């Protein structure tokens, strides 16, 4: 799991509503243990991150590559 510590106001993360305390649990079904797990995620046609905002409700996003 990766915990967000800050979100730049003009970023995609801010646009998606992510905020400090959000937890990234997995991407494309692969559990995230640390930032390296995210860095080595294959660049598939779509990324499917599973996150848990501070409200504790899990949310799945679909991010498409152009």
PQR file of N, CA, C, O and H, with PARSE charges and radii, in Angstrom:
ATOM      1  N   UNK A   1       0.843  -1.168   0.000 -0.4000 1.5000
ATOM      2  CA  UNK A   1       0.000   0.000   0.000 -0.0000 2.0000
ATOM      3  C   UNK A   1       0.889   1.231   0.000  0.5500 1.7000
ATOM      4  O   UNK A   1       1.901   1.284   0.699 -0.5500 1.4000
ATOM      5  N   UNK A   2       0.503   2.206  -0.782 -0.4000 1.5000
ATOM      6  CA  UNK A   2       1.216   3.477  -0.844 -0.0000 2.0000
ATOM      7  C   UNK A   2       0.264   4.554  -0.340  0.5500 1.7000
ATOM      8  O   UNK A   2      -0.861   4.662  -0.829 -0.5500 1.4000
ATOM      9  H   UNK A   2      -0.319   2.164  -1.350  0.4000 1.0000
ATOM     10  N   UNK A   3       0.701   5.355   0.634 -0.4000 1.5000
ATOM     11  CA  UNK A   3      -0.144   6.419   1.196 -0.0000 2.0000
ATOM     12  C   UNK A   3       0.273   7.763   0.614  0.5500 1.7000
ATOM     13  O   UNK A   3       1.457   8.101   0.601 -0.5500 1.4000
ATOM     14  H   UNK A   3       1.614   5.267   1.032  0.4000 1.0000
ATOM     15  N   UNK A   4      -0.703   8.526   0.135 -0.4000 1.5000
ATOM     16  CA  UNK A   4      -0.458   9.858  -0.413 -0.0000 2.0000
ATOM     17  C   UNK A   4      -0.175  10.821   0.739  0.5500 1.7000
ATOM     18  O   UNK A   4      -0.936  10.892   1.703 -0.5500 1.4000
ATOM     19  H   UNK A   4      -1.664   8.251   0.146  0.4000 1.0000
ATOM     20  N   UNK A   5       0.926  11.558   0.625 -0.4000 1.5000
ATOM     21  CA  UNK A   5       1.271  12.522   1.662 -0.0000 2.0000
ATOM     22  C   UNK A   5       1.009  13.953   1.215  0.5500 1.7000
ATOM     23  O   UNK A   5       0.916  14.849   2.053 -0.5500 1.4000
ATOM     24  H   UNK A   5       1.545  11.500  -0.158  0.4000 1.0000
ATOM     25  N   UNK A   6       0.888  14.188  -0.099 -0.4000 1.5000
ATOM     26  CA  UNK A   6       0.607  15.530  -0.616 -0.0000 2.0000
ATOM     27  C   UNK A   6       0.087  15.400  -2.041  0.5500 1.7000
ATOM     28  O   UNK A   6       0.436  14.452  -2.745 -0.5500 1.4000
ATOM     29  H   UNK A   6       0.964  13.460  -0.780  0.4000 1.0000
ATOM     30  N   UNK A   7      -0.736  16.334  -2.465 -0.4000 1.5000
ATOM     31  CA  UNK A   7      -1.276  16.360  -3.831 -0.0000 2.0000
ATOM     32  C   UNK A   7      -1.087  17.758  -4.390  0.5500 1.7000
ATOM     33  O   UNK A   7      -1.536  18.738  -3.795 -0.5500 1.4000
ATOM     34  H   UNK A   7      -1.020  17.104  -1.893  0.4000 1.0000
ATOM     35  N   UNK A   8      -0.419  17.849  -5.539 -0.4000 1.5000
ATOM     36  CA  UNK A   8      -0.236  19.147  -6.196 -0.0000 2.0000
ATOM     37  C   UNK A   8      -1.593  19.608  -6.729  0.5500 1.7000
ATOM     38  O   UNK A   8      -2.304  18.810  -7.341 -0.5500 1.4000
ATOM     39  H   UNK A   8      -0.054  17.053  -6.022  0.4000 1.0000
ATOM     40  N   UNK A   9      -1.969  20.861  -6.518 -0.4000 1.5000
ATOM     41  CA  UNK A   9      -3.297  21.336  -6.902 -0.0000 2.0000
ATOM     42  C   UNK A   9      -3.610  21.228  -8.400  0.5500 1.7000
ATOM     43  O   UNK A   9      -4.776  21.084  -8.765 -0.5500 1.4000
ATOM     44  H   UNK A   9      -1.391  21.509  -6.021  0.4000 1.0000
ATOM     45  N   UNK A  10      -2.598  21.292  -9.273 -0.4000 1.5000
ATOM     46  CA  UNK A  10      -2.834  21.237 -10.715 -0.0000 2.0000
ATOM     47  C   UNK A  10      -2.549  19.862 -11.303  0.5500 1.7000
ATOM     48  O   UNK A  10      -2.272  19.758 -12.498 -0.5500 1.4000
ATOM     49  H   UNK A  10      -1.651  21.409  -8.976  0.4000 1.0000
ATOM     50  N   UNK A  11      -2.607  18.817 -10.508 -0.4000 1.5000
ATOM     51  CA  UNK A  11      -2.254  17.470 -10.971 -0.0000 2.0000
ATOM     52  C   UNK A  11      -3.493  16.646 -11.317  0.5500 1.7000
ATOM     53  O   UNK A  11      -4.619  16.999 -10.965 -0.5500 1.4000
ATOM     54  H   UNK A  11      -2.832  18.902  -9.538  0.4000 1.0000
ATOM     55  N   UNK A  12      -3.249  15.534 -12.022 -0.4000 1.5000
ATOM     56  CA  UNK A  12      -4.314  14.580 -12.318 -0.0000 2.0000
ATOM     57  C   UNK A  12      -4.894  14.025 -11.018  0.5500 1.7000
ATOM     58  O   UNK A  12      -6.101  13.805 -10.918 -0.5500 1.4000
ATOM     59  H   UNK A  12      -2.334  15.247 -12.308  0.4000 1.0000
ATOM     60  N   UNK A  13      -4.040  13.803 -10.034 -0.4000 1.5000
ATOM     61  CA  UNK A  13      -4.508  13.300  -8.733 -0.0000 2.0000
ATOM     62  C   UNK A  13      -5.534  14.246  -8.119  0.5500 1.7000
ATOM     63  O   UNK A  13      -6.566  13.806  -7.612 -0.5500 1.4000
ATOM     64  H   UNK A  13      -3.060  13.982 -10.116  0.4000 1.0000
ATOM     65  N   UNK A  14      -5.250  15.547  -8.167 -0.4000 1.5000
ATOM     66  CA  UNK A  14      -6.197  16.532  -7.620 -0.0000 2.0000
ATOM     67  C   UNK A  14      -7.486  16.531  -8.433  0.5500 1.7000
ATOM     68  O   UNK A  14      -8.580  16.629  -7.876 -0.5500 1.4000
ATOM     69  H   UNK A  14      -4.412  15.904  -8.579  0.4000 1.0000
ATOM     70  N   UNK A  15      -7.351  16.420  -9.746 -0.4000 1.5000
ATOM     71  CA  UNK A  15      -8.530  16.392 -10.623 -0.0000 2.0000
ATOM     72  C   UNK A  15      -9.419  15.185 -10.311  0.5500 1.7000
ATOM     73  O   UNK A  15     -10.643  15.271 -10.413 -0.5500 1.4000
ATOM     74  H   UNK A  15      -6.463  16.341 -10.198  0.4000 1.0000
ATOM     75  N   UNK A  16      -8.804  14.063  -9.931 -0.4000 1.5000
ATOM     76  CA  UNK A  16      -9.557  12.853  -9.593 -0.0000 2.0000
ATOM     77  C   UNK A  16     -10.109  12.887  -8.170  0.5500 1.7000
ATOM     78  O   UNK A  16     -10.880  12.010  -7.780 -0.5500 1.4000
ATOM     79  H   UNK A  16      -7.810  13.993  -9.848  0.4000 1.0000
ATOM     80  N   UNK A  17      -9.713  13.903  -7.394 -0.4000 1.5000
ATOM     81  CA  UNK A  17     -10.225  14.034  -6.039 -0.0000 2.0000
ATOM     82  C   UNK A  17      -9.389  13.344  -4.988  0.5500 1.7000
ATOM     83  O   UNK A  17      -9.830  13.193  -3.848 -0.5500 1.4000
ATOM     84  H   UNK A  17      -9.087  14.615  -7.711  0.4000 1.0000
ATOM     85  N   UNK A  18      -8.167  12.914  -5.353 -0.4000 1.5000
ATOM     86  CA  UNK A  18      -7.295  12.300  -4.361 -0.0000 2.0000
ATOM     87  C   UNK A  18      -6.786  13.369  -3.412  0.5500 1.7000
ATOM     88  O   UNK A  18      -6.628  14.529  -3.794 -0.5500 1.4000
ATOM     89  H   UNK A  18      -7.809  13.037  -6.279  0.4000 1.0000
ATOM     90  N   UNK A  19      -6.532  12.973  -2.175 -0.4000 1.5000
ATOM     91  CA  UNK A  19      -6.044  13.934  -1.187 -0.0000 2.0000
ATOM     92  C   UNK A  19      -5.127  13.222  -0.201  0.5500 1.7000
ATOM     93  O   UNK A  19      -5.005  11.997  -0.213 -0.5500 1.4000
ATOM     94  H   UNK A  19      -6.661  12.031  -1.865  0.4000 1.0000
ATOM     95  N   UNK A  20      -4.494  14.008   0.643 -0.4000 1.5000
ATOM     96  CA  UNK A  20      -3.590  13.456   1.641 -0.0000 2.0000
ATOM     97  C   UNK A  20      -4.313  12.370   2.441  0.5500 1.7000
ATOM     98  O   UNK A  20      -5.457  12.545   2.861 -0.5500 1.4000
ATOM     99  H   UNK A  20      -4.594  15.003   0.652  0.4000 1.0000
ATOM    100  N   UNK A  21      -3.630  11.265   2.639 -0.4000 1.5000
ATOM    101  CA  UNK A  21      -4.217  10.147   3.386 -0.0000 2.0000
ATOM    102  C   UNK A  21      -4.813   9.075   2.501  0.5500 1.7000
ATOM    103  O   UNK A  21      -5.123   7.987   2.986 -0.5500 1.4000
ATOM    104  H   UNK A  21      -2.701  11.123   2.298  0.4000 1.0000
ATOM    105  N   UNK A  22      -4.986   9.348   1.207 -0.4000 1.5000
ATOM    106  CA  UNK A  22      -5.492   8.337   0.283 -0.0000 2.0000
ATOM    107  C   UNK A  22      -4.478   7.200   0.198  0.5500 1.7000
ATOM    108  O   UNK A  22      -3.273   7.446   0.160 -0.5500 1.4000
ATOM    109  H   UNK A  22      -4.734  10.232   0.813  0.4000 1.0000
ATOM    110  N   UNK A  23      -4.956   5.965   0.169 -0.4000 1.5000
ATOM    111  CA  UNK A  23      -4.085   4.791   0.078 -0.0000 2.0000
ATOM    112  C   UNK A  23      -4.265   4.123  -1.276  0.5500 1.7000
ATOM    113  O   UNK A  23      -5.388   3.807  -1.668 -0.5500 1.4000
ATOM    114  H   UNK A  23      -5.935   5.766   0.200  0.4000 1.0000
ATOM    115  N   UNK A  24      -3.159   3.904  -1.998 -0.4000 1.5000
ATOM    116  CA  UNK A  24      -3.169   3.127  -3.239 -0.0000 2.0000
ATOM    117  C   UNK A  24      -2.956   1.678  -2.843  0.5500 1.7000
ATOM    118  O   UNK A  24      -1.901   1.329  -2.312 -0.5500 1.4000
ATOM    119  H   UNK A  24      -2.247   4.161  -1.679  0.4000 1.0000
ATOM    120  N   UNK A  25      -3.944   0.829  -3.095 -0.4000 1.5000
ATOM    121  CA  UNK A  25      -3.889  -0.564  -2.659 -0.0000 2.0000
ATOM    122  C   UNK A  25      -3.315  -1.491  -3.723  0.5500 1.7000
ATOM    123  O   UNK A  25      -2.509  -2.372  -3.423 -0.5500 1.4000
ATOM    124  H   UNK A  25      -4.801   1.113  -3.527  0.4000 1.0000
ATOM    125  N   UNK A  26      -3.741  -1.284  -4.981 -0.4000 1.5000
ATOM    126  CA  UNK A  26      -3.274  -2.148  -6.070 -0.0000 2.0000
ATOM    127  C   UNK A  26      -3.433  -1.421  -7.393  0.5500 1.7000
ATOM    128  O   UNK A  26      -4.124  -0.407  -7.485 -0.5500 1.4000
ATOM    129  H   UNK A  26      -4.396  -0.569  -5.225  0.4000 1.0000
ATOM    130  N   UNK A  27      -2.782  -1.957  -8.415 -0.4000 1.5000
ATOM    131  CA  UNK A  27      -2.955  -1.459  -9.776 -0.0000 2.0000
ATOM    132  C   UNK A  27      -2.972  -2.671 -10.700  0.5500 1.7000
ATOM    133  O   UNK A  27      -2.100  -3.537 -10.629 -0.5500 1.4000
ATOM    134  H   UNK A  27      -2.221  -2.781  -8.341  0.4000 1.0000
ATOM    135  N   UNK A  28      -3.978  -2.716 -11.567 -0.4000 1.5000
ATOM    136  CA  UNK A  28      -4.182  -3.848 -12.486 -0.0000 2.0000
ATOM    137  C   UNK A  28      -4.195  -5.182 -11.737  0.5500 1.7000
ATOM    138  O   UNK A  28      -3.706  -6.193 -12.241 -0.5500 1.4000
ATOM    139  H   UNK A  28      -4.686  -2.013 -11.625  0.4000 1.0000
ATOM    140  N   UNK A  29      -4.762  -5.171 -10.530 -0.4000 1.5000
ATOM    141  CA  UNK A  29      -4.880  -6.385  -9.738 -0.0000 2.0000
ATOM    142  C   UNK A  29      -3.628  -6.780  -8.977  0.5500 1.7000
ATOM    143  O   UNK A  29      -3.639  -7.780  -8.258 -0.5500 1.4000
ATOM    144  H   UNK A  29      -5.159  -4.350 -10.121  0.4000 1.0000
ATOM    145  N   UNK A  30      -2.544  -6.019  -9.117 -0.4000 1.5000
ATOM    146  CA  UNK A  30      -1.289  -6.314  -8.413 -0.0000 2.0000
ATOM    147  C   UNK A  30      -1.186  -5.432  -7.176  0.5500 1.7000
ATOM    148  O   UNK A  30      -1.268  -4.207  -7.260 -0.5500 1.4000
ATOM    149  H   UNK A  30      -2.535  -5.208  -9.701  0.4000 1.0000
ATOM    150  N   UNK A  31      -1.006  -6.075  -6.032 -0.4000 1.5000
ATOM    151  CA  UNK A  31      -0.889  -5.343  -4.767 -0.0000 2.0000
ATOM    152  C   UNK A  31       0.346  -4.441  -4.785  0.5500 1.7000
ATOM    153  O   UNK A  31       1.388  -4.814  -5.325 -0.5500 1.4000
ATOM    154  H   UNK A  31      -0.939  -7.071  -5.965  0.4000 1.0000
ATOM    155  N   UNK A  32       0.224  -3.261  -4.196 -0.4000 1.5000
ATOM    156  CA  UNK A  32       1.336  -2.325  -4.106 -0.0000 2.0000
ATOM    157  C   UNK A  32       1.922  -2.372  -2.700  0.5500 1.7000
ATOM    158  O   UNK A  32       1.242  -2.062  -1.722 -0.5500 1.4000
ATOM    159  H   UNK A  32      -0.622  -2.958  -3.757  0.4000 1.0000
ATOM    160  N   UNK A  33       3.192  -2.763  -2.609 -0.4000 1.5000
ATOM    161  CA  UNK A  33       3.859  -2.789  -1.320 -0.0000 2.0000
ATOM    162  C   UNK A  33       4.624  -1.507  -1.058  0.5500 1.7000
ATOM    163  O   UNK A  33       4.749  -1.063   0.083 -0.5500 1.4000
ATOM    164  H   UNK A  33       3.744  -3.015  -3.403  0.4000 1.0000
ATOM    165  N   UNK A  34       5.138  -0.913  -2.140 -0.4000 1.5000
ATOM    166  CA  UNK A  34       5.895   0.324  -2.029 -0.0000 2.0000
ATOM    167  C   UNK A  34       5.911   1.025  -3.382  0.5500 1.7000
ATOM    168  O   UNK A  34       5.324   0.536  -4.347 -0.5500 1.4000
ATOM    169  H   UNK A  34       5.037  -1.274  -3.067  0.4000 1.0000
ATOM    170  N   UNK A  35       6.580   2.164  -3.450 -0.4000 1.5000
ATOM    171  CA  UNK A  35       6.605   2.968  -4.668 -0.0000 2.0000
ATOM    172  C   UNK A  35       7.245   2.226  -5.834  0.5500 1.7000
ATOM    173  O   UNK A  35       6.858   2.458  -6.979 -0.5500 1.4000
ATOM    174  H   UNK A  35       7.057   2.561  -2.666  0.4000 1.0000
ATOM    175  N   UNK A  36       8.202   1.349  -5.587 -0.4000 1.5000
ATOM    176  CA  UNK A  36       8.818   0.585  -6.675 -0.0000 2.0000
ATOM    177  C   UNK A  36       7.800  -0.299  -7.384  0.5500 1.7000
ATOM    178  O   UNK A  36       7.882  -0.477  -8.599 -0.5500 1.4000
ATOM    179  H   UNK A  36       8.516   1.161  -4.656  0.4000 1.0000
ATOM    180  N   UNK A  37       6.840  -0.855  -6.645 -0.4000 1.5000
ATOM    181  CA  UNK A  37       5.797  -1.660  -7.275 -0.0000 2.0000
ATOM    182  C   UNK A  37       5.020  -0.827  -8.292  0.5500 1.7000
ATOM    183  O   UNK A  37       4.657  -1.325  -9.357 -0.5500 1.4000
ATOM    184  H   UNK A  37       6.773  -0.710  -5.657  0.4000 1.0000
ATOM    185  N   UNK A  38       4.765   0.442  -7.964 -0.4000 1.5000
ATOM    186  CA  UNK A  38       4.065   1.343  -8.898 -0.0000 2.0000
ATOM    187  C   UNK A  38       4.968   1.650 -10.088  0.5500 1.7000
ATOM    188  O   UNK A  38       4.510   1.624 -11.230 -0.5500 1.4000
ATOM    189  H   UNK A  38       5.060   0.846  -7.098  0.4000 1.0000
ATOM    190  N   UNK A  39       6.239   1.938  -9.840 -0.4000 1.5000
ATOM    191  CA  UNK A  39       7.179   2.302 -10.907 -0.0000 2.0000
ATOM    192  C   UNK A  39       7.349   1.173 -11.921  0.5500 1.7000
ATOM    193  O   UNK A  39       7.560   1.438 -13.105 -0.5500 1.4000
ATOM    194  H   UNK A  39       6.612   1.959  -8.913  0.4000 1.0000
ATOM    195  N   UNK A  40       7.260  -0.083 -11.477 -0.4000 1.5000
ATOM    196  CA  UNK A  40       7.463  -1.214 -12.364 -0.0000 2.0000
ATOM    197  C   UNK A  40       6.158  -1.826 -12.868  0.5500 1.7000
ATOM    198  O   UNK A  40       6.146  -2.961 -13.345 -0.5500 1.4000
ATOM    199  H   UNK A  40       7.089  -0.298 -10.516  0.4000 1.0000
ATOM    200  N   UNK A  41       5.065  -1.079 -12.762 -0.4000 1.5000
ATOM    201  CA  UNK A  41       3.797  -1.532 -13.322 -0.0000 2.0000
ATOM    202  C   UNK A  41       3.881  -1.436 -14.834  0.5500 1.7000
ATOM    203  O   UNK A  41       4.230  -0.378 -15.358 -0.5500 1.4000
ATOM    204  H   UNK A  41       5.075  -0.157 -12.374  0.4000 1.0000
ATOM    205  N   UNK A  42       3.571  -2.516 -15.559 -0.4000 1.5000
ATOM    206  CA  UNK A  42       3.631  -2.452 -17.028 -0.0000 2.0000
ATOM    207  C   UNK A  42       2.722  -1.353 -17.569  0.5500 1.7000
ATOM    208  O   UNK A  42       1.636  -1.114 -17.041 -0.5500 1.4000
ATOM    209  H   UNK A  42       3.287  -3.376 -15.134  0.4000 1.0000
ATOM    210  N   UNK A  43       3.173  -0.698 -18.612 -0.4000 1.5000
ATOM    211  CA  UNK A  43       2.396   0.385 -19.233 -0.0000 2.0000
ATOM    212  C   UNK A  43       1.363  -0.230 -20.175  0.5500 1.7000
ATOM    213  O   UNK A  43       1.505  -0.165 -21.396 -0.5500 1.4000
ATOM    214  H   UNK A  43       4.055  -0.892 -19.041  0.4000 1.0000
ATOM    215  N   UNK A  44       0.333  -0.823 -19.597 -0.4000 1.5000
ATOM    216  CA  UNK A  44      -0.754  -1.409 -20.383 -0.0000 2.0000
ATOM    217  C   UNK A  44      -1.589  -0.304 -21.014  0.5500 1.7000
ATOM    218  O   UNK A  44      -1.358   0.879 -20.763 -0.5500 1.4000
ATOM    219  H   UNK A  44       0.218  -0.876 -18.605  0.4000 1.0000
ATOM    220  N   UNK A  45      -2.554  -0.693 -21.830 -0.4000 1.5000
ATOM    221  CA  UNK A  45      -3.445   0.280 -22.459 -0.0000 2.0000
ATOM    222  C   UNK A  45      -4.257   1.039 -21.405  0.5500 1.7000
ATOM    223  O   UNK A  45      -4.622   2.197 -21.610 -0.5500 1.4000
ATOM    224  H   UNK A  45      -2.741  -1.653 -22.034  0.4000 1.0000
ATOM    225  N   UNK A  46      -4.534   0.383 -20.285 -0.4000 1.5000
ATOM    226  CA  UNK A  46      -5.297   1.043 -19.220 -0.0000 2.0000
ATOM    227  C   UNK A  46      -4.678   0.672 -17.877  0.5500 1.7000
ATOM    228  O   UNK A  46      -4.182  -0.439 -17.693 -0.5500 1.4000
ATOM    229  H   UNK A  46      -4.237  -0.557 -20.119  0.4000 1.0000
ATOM    230  N   UNK A  47      -4.714   1.614 -16.952 -0.4000 1.5000
ATOM    231  CA  UNK A  47      -4.290   1.352 -15.582 -0.0000 2.0000
ATOM    232  C   UNK A  47      -5.542   1.298 -14.723  0.5500 1.7000
ATOM    233  O   UNK A  47      -6.418   2.156 -14.840 -0.5500 1.4000
ATOM    234  H   UNK A  47      -5.117   2.517 -17.102  0.4000 1.0000
ATOM    235  N   UNK A  48      -5.628   0.301 -13.868 -0.4000 1.5000
ATOM    236  CA  UNK A  48      -6.793   0.139 -13.003 -0.0000 2.0000
ATOM    237  C   UNK A  48      -6.356   0.214 -11.543  0.5500 1.7000
ATOM    238  O   UNK A  48      -6.239  -0.815 -10.879 -0.5500 1.4000
ATOM    239  H   UNK A  48      -4.916  -0.396 -13.773  0.4000 1.0000
ATOM    240  N   UNK A  49      -6.113   1.425 -11.039 -0.4000 1.5000
ATOM    241  CA  UNK A  49      -5.707   1.541  -9.633 -0.0000 2.0000
ATOM    242  C   UNK A  49      -6.899   1.397  -8.688  0.5500 1.7000
ATOM    243  O   UNK A  49      -7.975   1.940  -8.936 -0.5500 1.4000
ATOM    244  H   UNK A  49      -6.208   2.262 -11.578  0.4000 1.0000
ATOM    245  N   UNK A  50      -6.688   0.661  -7.610 -0.4000 1.5000
ATOM    246  CA  UNK A  50      -7.679   0.539  -6.551 -0.0000 2.0000
ATOM    247  C   UNK A  50      -7.177   1.379  -5.395  0.5500 1.7000
ATOM    248  O   UNK A  50      -6.076   1.156  -4.893 -0.5500 1.4000
ATOM    249  H   UNK A  50      -5.813   0.220  -7.408  0.4000 1.0000
ATOM    250  N   UNK A  51      -7.976   2.342  -4.972 -0.4000 1.5000
ATOM    251  CA  UNK A  51      -7.556   3.253  -3.897 -0.0000 2.0000
ATOM    252  C   UNK A  51      -8.569   3.237  -2.766  0.5500 1.7000
ATOM    253  O   UNK A  51      -9.722   2.841  -2.940 -0.5500 1.4000
ATOM    254  H   UNK A  51      -8.871   2.523  -5.380  0.4000 1.0000
ATOM    255  N   UNK A  52      -8.106   3.680  -1.595 -0.4000 1.5000
ATOM    256  CA  UNK A  52      -8.994   3.835  -0.444 -0.0000 2.0000
ATOM    257  C   UNK A  52      -8.762   5.247   0.091  0.5500 1.7000
ATOM    258  O   UNK A  52      -7.727   5.521   0.698 -0.5500 1.4000
ATOM    259  H   UNK A  52      -7.170   4.002  -1.454  0.4000 1.0000
ATOM    260  N   UNK A  53      -9.738   6.155  -0.137 -0.4000 1.5000
ATOM    261  CA  UNK A  53      -9.605   7.514   0.391 -0.0000 2.0000
ATOM    262  C   UNK A  53      -9.699   7.510   1.913  0.5500 1.7000
ATOM    263  O   UNK A  53     -10.079   6.502   2.509 -0.5500 1.4000
ATOM    264  H   UNK A  53     -10.579   5.932  -0.631  0.4000 1.0000
ATOM    265  N   UNK A  54      -9.360   8.620   2.538 -0.4000 1.5000
ATOM    266  CA  UNK A  54      -9.469   8.690   4.002 -0.0000 2.0000
ATOM    267  C   UNK A  54     -10.866   8.329   4.520  0.5500 1.7000
ATOM    268  O   UNK A  54     -11.012   7.961   5.685 -0.5500 1.4000
ATOM    269  H   UNK A  54      -9.051   9.439   2.054  0.4000 1.0000
ATOM    270  N   UNK A  55     -11.892   8.430   3.670 -0.4000 1.5000
ATOM    271  CA  UNK A  55     -13.253   8.049   4.083 -0.0000 2.0000
ATOM    272  C   UNK A  55     -13.395   6.541   4.241  0.5500 1.7000
ATOM    273  O   UNK A  55     -14.403   6.054   4.753 -0.5500 1.4000
ATOM    274  H   UNK A  55     -11.774   8.729   2.723  0.4000 1.0000
ATOM    275  N   UNK A  56     -12.356   5.789   3.787 -0.4000 1.5000
ATOM    276  CA  UNK A  56     -12.265   4.333   3.917 -0.0000 2.0000
ATOM    277  C   UNK A  56     -13.105   3.563   2.913  0.5500 1.7000
ATOM    278  O   UNK A  56     -13.172   2.338   3.014 -0.5500 1.4000
ATOM    279  H   UNK A  56     -11.537   6.185   3.371  0.4000 1.0000
ATOM    280  N   UNK A  57     -13.747   4.207   1.952 -0.4000 1.5000
ATOM    281  CA  UNK A  57     -14.507   3.500   0.916 -0.0000 2.0000
ATOM    282  C   UNK A  57     -13.586   3.258  -0.272  0.5500 1.7000
ATOM    283  O   UNK A  57     -12.993   4.201  -0.796 -0.5500 1.4000
ATOM    284  H   UNK A  57     -13.693   5.202   1.870  0.4000 1.0000
ATOM    285  N   UNK A  58     -13.460   2.009  -0.702 -0.4000 1.5000
ATOM    286  CA  UNK A  58     -12.576   1.686  -1.828 -0.0000 2.0000
ATOM    287  C   UNK A  58     -13.170   2.214  -3.128  0.5500 1.7000
ATOM    288  O   UNK A  58     -14.386   2.216  -3.320 -0.5500 1.4000
ATOM    289  H   UNK A  58     -13.942   1.243  -0.277  0.4000 1.0000
ATOM    290  N   UNK A  59     -12.283   2.661  -4.017 -0.4000 1.5000
ATOM    291  CA  UNK A  59     -12.685   3.229  -5.296 -0.0000 2.0000
ATOM    292  C   UNK A  59     -11.761   2.703  -6.377  0.5500 1.7000
ATOM    293  O   UNK A  59     -10.551   2.614  -6.166 -0.5500 1.4000
ATOM    294  H   UNK A  59     -11.295   2.659  -3.860  0.4000 1.0000
ATOM    295  N   UNK A  60     -12.307   2.356  -7.525 -0.4000 1.5000
ATOM    296  CA  UNK A  60     -11.494   1.918  -8.668 -0.0000 2.0000
ATOM    297  C   UNK A  60     -11.575   2.967  -9.750  0.5500 1.7000
ATOM    298  O   UNK A  60     -12.662   3.428 -10.098 -0.5500 1.4000
ATOM    299  H   UNK A  60     -13.289   2.428  -7.697  0.4000 1.0000
ATOM    300  N   UNK A  61     -10.416   3.351 -10.289 -0.4000 1.5000
ATOM    301  CA  UNK A  61     -10.337   4.284 -11.405 -0.0000 2.0000
ATOM    302  C   UNK A  61      -9.883   3.526 -12.630  0.5500 1.7000
ATOM    303  O   UNK A  61      -9.173   2.527 -12.509 -0.5500 1.4000
ATOM    304  H   UNK A  61      -9.533   2.977 -10.006  0.4000 1.0000
ATOM    305  N   UNK A  62     -10.283   3.983 -13.824 -0.4000 1.5000
ATOM    306  CA  UNK A  62      -9.757   3.472 -15.073 -0.0000 2.0000
ATOM    307  C   UNK A  62      -9.047   4.637 -15.747  0.5500 1.7000
ATOM    308  O   UNK A  62      -9.676   5.628 -16.118 -0.5500 1.4000
ATOM    309  H   UNK A  62     -10.860   4.794 -13.922  0.4000 1.0000
ATOM    310  N   UNK A  63      -7.725   4.512 -15.903 -0.4000 1.5000
ATOM    311  CA  UNK A  63      -6.933   5.563 -16.527 -0.0000 2.0000
ATOM    312  C   UNK A  63      -6.462   5.054 -17.878  0.5500 1.7000
ATOM    313  O   UNK A  63      -5.689   4.098 -17.933 -0.5500 1.4000
ATOM    314  H   UNK A  63      -7.214   3.707 -15.602  0.4000 1.0000
ATOM    315  N   UNK A  64      -6.901   5.659 -18.961 -0.4000 1.5000
ATOM    316  CA  UNK A  64      -6.546   5.253 -20.321 -0.0000 2.0000
ATOM    317  C   UNK A  64      -5.338   6.023 -20.814  0.5500 1.7000
ATOM    318  O   UNK A  64      -5.242   7.233 -20.611 -0.5500 1.4000
ATOM    319  H   UNK A  64      -7.529   6.436 -18.917  0.4000 1.0000
ATOM    320  N   UNK A  65      -4.419   5.328 -21.459 -0.4000 1.5000
ATOM    321  CA  UNK A  65      -3.310   5.992 -22.127 -0.0000 2.0000
ATOM    322  C   UNK A  65      -3.821   6.587 -23.434  0.5500 1.7000
ATOM    323  O   UNK A  65      -4.681   5.991 -24.083 -0.5500 1.4000
ATOM    324  H   UNK A  65      -4.497   4.345 -21.624  0.4000 1.0000
ATOM    325  N   UNK A  66      -3.316   7.742 -23.831 -0.4000 1.5000
ATOM    326  CA  UNK A  66      -3.777   8.338 -25.102 -0.0000 2.0000
ATOM    327  C   UNK A  66      -3.390   7.494 -26.292  0.5500 1.7000
ATOM    328  O   UNK A  66      -3.700   7.851 -27.429 -0.5500 1.4000
ATOM    329  H   UNK A  66      -2.618   8.227 -23.304  0.4000 1.0000
TER
END
